[in-house]
């Protein structure tokens, strides 16, 4: 088990780095890219295209009424992120890598939540990867952090021989 000060230091530094990197990338995207204009790099493997996403991952929920989006993406997600950060800080059964993984997920989520609060319920997305017709949706650094943290958490559980449980 990690000592509480060490864990808090790891969690807060991770949160700060994740939020900081994502927010800096979004400021740069908003300053340097024109909304909707497409910029292709690396033989079209990487595309930069600035969009404001009112939904979640891959624009899920974008068509919901504004009040429903607020309560879902700000209210419910905010509570979930609070629980996640508290677990990373205080759950005694977590080891250092598990706490780190939760902090990475939390950092990405907090940064997207900050976007929603500051930008009228919308998240700044600007990255797209792919080859030919096989492409990702448009995403941001926070989305990548959430996926990296989730993958790390799954790897940690797999190494311990504990399969992740389904909710329910």
Helices and strands as residue ranges (DSSP letters): H 4-32, E 39-41, E 46-53, G 57-59, H 66-70, I 71-76, H 77-90, H 96-118, E 123-131, E 134-135, H 141-159
